[in-house]
């Protein structure tokens, strides 16, 4: 019985300590594309998760027939082409940080579910590839994705905390179980 009481107390203590962690510890990491671009576009999605945008070249003329890809965390969510006016539309998207890839350009967008967008968010997206500021000191894609994933896990405070908690709890539970067996 004392083992379960100790386990409950330990879990309660971890929960209390977890409330003191900064919010950034529980936040999702930004993707490599997010860290490369200098600007985040806030866009309110229409009903049905509809994103409407327009792709223009540097002379502000519509780019017709250009492929536009919507990505989230490196996964392609949707792919479409612009019409004669450079307009594209994609339905079924969810709120969150997405990358809009068009004409060898990556633009980062924070998409807001219908009714949740801040007043500063636009209702549609207007993209002009190459118009953003270049950020120096870019790293690019990791050479070995497995090592990148391992580094991400090893530096995640929740994973580190879980490993430390297990490293402390398991020997104590084993010790207490042996004490209970010897006492009977």
Residue frames relative to the residue before (quaternion, step in Angstrom):
aa qw qx qy qz dx dy dz
X 1.0000 0.0000 0.0000 0.0000 0.00 0.00 0.00
X 0.6497 0.5345 -0.3353 0.4240 3.59 0.95 -0.81
X 0.5901 0.5731 -0.3715 0.4306 3.60 1.13 -0.57
X 0.6800 0.4727 -0.2964 0.4758 3.59 0.89 -0.86
X 0.6255 0.5189 -0.3460 0.4688 3.60 1.00 -0.70
X 0.6514 0.5052 -0.3154 0.4700 3.57 0.95 -0.86
X 0.6470 0.5232 -0.3154 0.4563 3.59 0.99 -0.85
X 0.6479 0.5046 -0.3177 0.4740 3.61 0.95 -0.84
X 0.6628 0.4983 -0.3119 0.4638 3.58 0.93 -0.86
X 0.6440 0.5200 -0.3235 0.4585 3.59 1.01 -0.77
X 0.6600 0.4967 -0.3095 0.4710 3.58 0.95 -0.84
X 0.6323 0.5135 -0.3333 0.4748 3.59 1.02 -0.74
X 0.6447 0.5167 -0.3233 0.4614 3.59 0.98 -0.83
X 0.6505 0.5066 -0.3194 0.4671 3.61 0.97 -0.82
X 0.6380 0.5235 -0.3291 0.4589 3.58 1.02 -0.76
X 0.6508 0.5029 -0.3142 0.4742 3.58 0.98 -0.83
X 0.6646 0.4902 -0.3098 0.4712 3.60 0.93 -0.83
X 0.6260 0.5609 -0.3341 0.4264 3.59 1.06 -0.73
X 0.6236 0.5415 -0.3535 0.4394 3.59 1.10 -0.57
X 0.6652 0.5092 -0.3048 0.4532 3.59 1.20 -0.40
X 0.5113 0.6466 -0.4267 0.3721 3.60 1.26 -0.12
X 0.5512 -0.5945 0.4526 0.3713 3.58 -1.09 0.56
X 0.6268 -0.5597 0.3890 0.3776 3.56 -1.16 0.61
X 0.6211 0.5738 -0.3524 0.4009 3.60 1.01 -0.70
X 0.5635 0.5998 -0.3993 0.4041 3.63 1.15 -0.39
X 0.7453 0.3797 -0.2232 0.5006 3.59 1.04 -0.65
X 0.5290 0.6496 -0.4063 0.3649 3.57 1.24 -0.12
X 0.5377 -0.6055 0.4742 0.3455 3.55 -1.17 0.57
X 0.4893 -0.6591 0.4728 0.3204 3.58 -0.97 0.76
X 0.4902 -0.6426 0.4972 0.3157 3.55 -1.13 0.61
X 0.4852 -0.6622 0.4835 0.3040 3.56 -1.02 0.73
X 0.6810 -0.4885 0.3512 0.4174 3.55 -1.28 0.32
X 0.6453 0.5204 -0.3321 0.4500 3.60 0.99 -0.77
X 0.6252 0.5407 -0.3476 0.4427 3.59 1.02 -0.73
X 0.6975 0.4753 -0.2892 0.4515 3.57 0.91 -0.83
X 0.6373 0.5488 -0.3383 0.4222 3.62 1.18 -0.39
X 0.7199 0.4417 -0.2685 0.4631 3.57 0.92 -0.79
X 0.4693 -0.7135 0.4566 0.2493 3.52 -1.12 0.65
X 0.7880 0.2823 -0.1327 0.5308 3.61 1.15 -0.31
X 0.2138 -0.7424 0.6221 0.1271 3.54 -1.17 0.73
X 0.2492 -0.7644 0.5799 0.1311 3.57 -0.83 1.03
X 0.2258 -0.7458 0.6116 0.1372 3.60 -0.89 0.97
X 0.0323 0.8085 -0.5823 0.0790 3.57 -0.65 1.15
X 0.3182 -0.7342 0.5729 0.1775 3.57 -0.92 0.99
X 0.3316 -0.7335 0.5595 0.1975 3.57 -0.79 1.02
X 0.4282 -0.6642 0.5457 0.2789 3.58 -1.15 0.64
X 0.7276 -0.3881 0.3078 0.4745 3.57 -1.32 0.04
X 0.7792 0.2835 -0.2401 0.5049 3.56 -1.01 0.83
X 0.5280 -0.6527 0.4021 0.3653 3.60 1.24 0.27
X 0.3177 0.7805 -0.4762 0.2514 3.56 1.11 0.74
X 0.1117 -0.7592 0.6404 0.0315 3.53 -0.88 1.09
X 0.0570 -0.7808 0.6222 -0.0010 3.56 -0.79 1.08
X 0.0801 0.8071 -0.5783 0.0880 3.55 -0.86 0.97
X 0.2493 -0.7376 0.6044 0.1689 3.52 -1.35 0.16
X 0.2306 -0.7695 0.5878 0.0957 3.53 -0.98 0.96
X 0.0332 -0.8026 0.5939 -0.0440 3.57 -0.69 1.17
X 0.4189 -0.6744 0.5292 0.2993 3.58 -1.15 0.51
X 0.7417 -0.4302 0.2721 0.4368 3.60 -1.27 0.00
X 0.6641 0.4551 -0.3058 0.5083 3.62 1.28 -0.22
X 0.4894 -0.7017 0.3803 0.3513 3.56 1.41 0.27
X 0.4654 0.6204 -0.4885 0.3999 3.57 1.07 0.73
X 0.5686 -0.6265 0.4051 0.3465 3.62 -0.98 0.78
X 0.3006 -0.7299 0.5904 0.1682 3.54 -1.10 0.81
X 0.1483 -0.8259 0.5424 0.0402 3.58 -0.09 1.34
X 0.8415 0.2307 -0.1667 0.4591 3.55 -1.17 0.71
X 0.4736 0.6681 -0.4467 0.3603 3.59 1.20 0.34
X 0.4313 -0.6985 0.5075 0.2615 3.57 -0.93 0.91
X 0.1030 -0.7663 0.6338 0.0237 3.54 -1.04 0.94
X 0.0976 -0.7958 0.5974 0.0153 3.57 -0.83 1.05
X 0.2092 -0.7481 0.6183 0.1196 3.56 -0.99 0.90
X 0.0361 -0.8106 0.5840 -0.0239 3.58 -0.71 1.11
X 0.0561 -0.7560 0.6506 0.0443 3.52 -1.28 0.54
X 0.8402 -0.0522 -0.0194 0.5395 3.58 -0.69 1.12
X 0.7292 -0.4500 0.2377 0.4574 3.56 0.96 0.84
X 0.6336 0.5019 -0.3327 0.4857 3.60 1.27 -0.04
X 0.4257 -0.6911 0.5214 0.2633 3.57 -0.96 0.86
X 0.2300 -0.7882 0.5622 0.0989 3.56 -0.70 1.15
X 0.7916 -0.0886 0.0954 0.5970 3.59 1.03 -0.78
X 0.0985 -0.7643 0.6348 0.0562 3.53 -1.29 0.49
X 0.0968 0.7859 -0.6018 0.1041 3.57 -0.91 0.95
X 0.3440 -0.7005 0.5714 0.2540 3.57 -1.34 -0.05
X 0.5140 -0.6331 0.4830 0.3191 3.53 -1.21 0.57
X 0.4403 -0.6705 0.5233 0.2876 3.57 -1.22 0.54
X 0.7819 -0.3328 0.2327 0.4730 3.61 -1.26 -0.25
X 0.7011 0.4398 -0.2621 0.4963 3.61 1.17 -0.56
X 0.5459 -0.6266 0.3909 0.3957 3.57 1.29 0.10
X 0.4986 0.6648 -0.4113 0.3744 3.58 1.31 0.17
X 0.0340 -0.7664 0.6410 0.0233 3.54 -1.13 0.77
X 0.0908 -0.7800 0.6177 0.0421 3.55 -1.23 0.53
X 0.0322 -0.7781 0.6270 -0.0186 3.54 -1.01 0.93
X 0.1723 -0.7919 0.5805 0.0790 3.59 -0.81 1.03
X 0.7443 0.4412 -0.3019 0.4003 3.54 -1.34 0.29
X 0.4596 0.6773 -0.4586 0.3461 3.59 1.19 0.37
X 0.3107 -0.7226 0.5863 0.1939 3.54 -1.25 0.51
X 0.6275 -0.5351 0.4060 0.3937 3.54 -1.25 0.37
X 0.4710 0.6508 -0.5093 0.3088 3.56 -1.22 0.55
X 0.6287 -0.5208 0.4122 0.4045 3.53 -1.34 -0.01
X 0.0054 0.7886 -0.6115 0.0650 3.54 -0.78 1.13
X 0.3001 -0.7114 0.5982 0.2147 3.54 -1.27 0.38
X 0.1919 -0.7478 0.6264 0.1078 3.54 -0.94 0.93
X 0.1111 -0.8057 0.5818 0.0095 3.55 -0.52 1.25
X 0.2000 0.7641 -0.5857 0.1820 3.55 -0.70 1.14
X 0.8638 0.0035 -0.0202 0.5034 3.53 -1.00 0.90
X 0.6877 -0.5120 0.2633 0.4424 3.58 0.80 1.13
X 0.6049 0.5106 -0.3638 0.4909 3.57 1.11 0.67
X 0.1800 -0.7634 0.6114 0.1052 3.56 -1.09 0.75
X 0.0513 -0.7821 0.6211 -0.0034 3.55 -0.77 1.10
X 0.3062 -0.7601 0.5492 0.1638 3.56 -0.91 0.96
X 0.0487 -0.8048 0.5908 -0.0284 3.52 -0.86 1.05
X 0.2320 -0.7120 0.6434 0.1593 3.52 -1.07 0.79
X 0.1521 -0.8080 0.5669 0.0521 3.55 -0.29 1.30
X 0.2095 -0.7819 0.5819 0.0782 3.55 -0.94 0.99
X 0.4955 -0.6466 0.4969 0.2991 3.55 -0.95 0.93
X 0.6493 -0.5311 0.3547 0.4129 3.62 -1.10 0.56
X 0.8269 0.2189 -0.1927 0.4808 3.54 -0.92 1.00
X 0.6929 0.4818 -0.2862 0.4537 3.63 1.21 -0.02
X 0.5104 0.6878 -0.4028 0.3228 3.58 1.25 -0.25
X 0.4912 -0.6290 0.5032 0.3313 3.60 -1.12 0.61
X 0.6666 -0.5247 0.3387 0.4070 3.61 -1.16 0.43
X 0.6574 0.5308 -0.3181 0.4300 3.60 1.10 -0.58
X 0.5374 0.6353 -0.4085 0.3751 3.62 1.21 -0.25
X 0.3800 -0.7136 0.5392 0.2360 3.56 -1.09 0.75
X 0.5084 -0.6627 0.4633 0.2961 3.57 -1.20 0.50
X 0.7745 0.1202 -0.1106 0.6111 3.57 1.26 -0.24
X 0.4363 -0.7042 0.5131 0.2247 3.53 -1.27 0.40
X 0.0828 -0.7710 0.6301 0.0407 3.56 -0.87 0.94
X 0.0732 -0.8251 0.5600 -0.0166 3.55 -0.55 1.24
X 0.0455 -0.7445 0.6660 0.0130 3.49 -1.07 0.91
X 0.3019 -0.7893 0.5010 0.1867 3.63 -0.08 1.25
X 0.8047 0.2764 -0.2266 0.4740 3.53 -1.06 0.87
X 0.5713 0.6241 -0.3793 0.3745 3.61 1.21 0.02
X 0.6122 0.5606 -0.3686 0.4184 3.62 1.19 -0.14
X 0.5999 -0.5777 0.4278 0.3512 3.54 -1.28 0.41
X 0.4119 -0.6930 0.5333 0.2562 3.58 -1.03 0.81
X 0.2450 -0.7534 0.5950 0.1351 3.55 -0.94 0.94
X 0.3290 -0.7649 0.5235 0.1805 3.59 -0.68 1.08
X 0.7496 0.3911 -0.2846 0.4519 3.56 -1.24 0.42
X 0.3018 0.7710 -0.5085 0.2365 3.57 1.10 0.61
X 0.3955 -0.7365 0.5070 0.2102 3.55 -1.07 0.76
X 0.3145 -0.7465 0.5268 0.2576 3.56 0.92 -0.79
X 0.7319 -0.4097 0.3026 0.4527 3.56 -1.30 -0.19
X 0.5342 -0.6224 0.4499 0.3533 3.61 -1.04 0.64
X 0.5485 -0.6293 0.4419 0.3283 3.57 -1.08 0.75
X 0.7902 0.1355 -0.0577 0.5949 3.59 1.01 -0.82
X 0.3511 -0.7744 0.4820 0.2114 3.63 -0.29 1.20
X 0.6077 0.5564 -0.3627 0.4353 3.63 1.07 -0.65
X 0.6714 0.4813 -0.3011 0.4763 3.59 0.93 -0.88
X 0.6156 0.5382 -0.3445 0.4613 3.57 1.07 -0.71
X 0.6582 0.4975 -0.3019 0.4777 3.60 0.97 -0.89
X 0.6483 0.5132 -0.3192 0.4631 3.60 0.97 -0.83
X 0.6487 0.5051 -0.3186 0.4718 3.58 0.99 -0.81
X 0.6338 0.5336 -0.3276 0.4542 3.57 1.00 -0.82
X 0.6788 0.4739 -0.2895 0.4804 3.58 0.95 -0.87
X 0.6791 0.5101 -0.3000 0.4342 3.59 0.92 -0.89
X 0.7316 0.3968 -0.2429 0.4983 3.60 1.12 -0.48
X 0.4825 0.6474 -0.4479 0.3841 3.59 1.27 0.05
X 0.4333 -0.7359 0.4477 0.2650 3.63 -0.56 1.09
X 0.6227 0.5332 -0.3576 0.4473 3.62 1.09 -0.56
X 0.6494 0.4997 -0.3166 0.4778 3.58 1.00 -0.77
X 0.6540 0.5029 -0.3134 0.4702 3.58 0.91 -0.91
X 0.6585 0.5087 -0.3081 0.4612 3.60 0.93 -0.86
X 0.6501 0.5149 -0.3143 0.4620 3.59 1.01 -0.78
X 0.6489 0.5053 -0.3171 0.4723 3.58 1.00 -0.82
X 0.6541 0.5000 -0.3134 0.4731 3.60 0.93 -0.87
X 0.6545 0.5088 -0.3187 0.4596 3.59 0.91 -0.89
X 0.6633 0.4901 -0.3064 0.4755 3.60 0.97 -0.82
X 0.6425 0.5296 -0.3240 0.4491 3.59 1.01 -0.79
X 0.6835 0.4393 -0.2835 0.5094 3.59 1.12 -0.58
X 0.7126 0.4985 -0.2741 0.4106 3.59 0.81 -0.97
X 0.6584 0.5416 -0.3336 0.4023 3.60 0.84 -0.90
X 0.6893 0.4507 -0.3188 0.4692 3.67 0.74 -0.83
X 0.6372 0.5222 -0.3391 0.4543 3.58 1.02 -0.74
X 0.6541 0.5038 -0.3158 0.4675 3.60 0.93 -0.84
X 0.6438 0.5099 -0.3202 0.4723 3.59 0.96 -0.85
X 0.6545 0.5105 -0.3106 0.4633 3.58 0.93 -0.89
X 0.6861 0.4781 -0.2888 0.4660 3.60 0.86 -0.91
X 0.6233 0.5296 -0.3427 0.4621 3.59 1.06 -0.68
X 0.6449 0.5100 -0.3131 0.4754 3.60 1.01 -0.80
X 0.6311 0.5254 -0.3268 0.4678 3.58 1.04 -0.81
X 0.6585 0.5041 -0.3169 0.4603 3.60 0.96 -0.83
X 0.6616 0.5065 -0.3111 0.4570 3.61 1.02 -0.79
X 0.6645 0.5034 -0.3011 0.4629 3.58 1.02 -0.81
X 0.6546 0.5394 -0.3109 0.4288 3.59 1.07 -0.67
X 0.6756 0.5155 -0.3195 0.4191 3.64 1.06 -0.49
